[in-house]
Amino acid sequence: MAKNKGQDGTTIDFIAGADLVGGAPVAIGDMVVVSHDDVANGEQGLGHVVGVWALPKASAGAISQGESVYLANGTVSTTNTGTYAGKAWSSAGAGETEVMVGLNVGHA
């Protein structure tokens, strides 16, 4: 039996760089996680690494199902200037403020 497994890899501990509410997307290095609970700046939080989550979307642009999305300034969009977040699990039109995202699915 393998004895070198550390954990399942579906969550990760992190130190919050700002006050966060549960469900907020957080960039940790080159990946995006979703905060499990409210976390105060400087405190340890638990982040979900996988799953499909409703994330705040930059309202200006439309996102098509399956497109790569990136997190920048607390919202996701198709603009490749932030941290790769995953794939749009559903489409979201211009003016919509959320989009379902498969976290860390595929790669840009």
Number of C-alpha atoms within 10 A of each C-alpha: 3 4 5 6 7 6 8 7 10 11 16 16 11 18 15 20 15 12 11 18 14 14 18 20 26 25 22 15 7 10 16 22 25 25 24 17 14 15 21 15 13 12 12 13 20 19 25 20 19 18 14 17 20 18 23 20 27 23 18 12 15 17 25 17 15 16 17 25 30 24 26 20 9 15 20 29 25 21 14 14 11 18 19 26 31 25 25 27 21 15 16 19 15 12 12 16 16 18 28 19 27 23 25 21 18 12 10 14
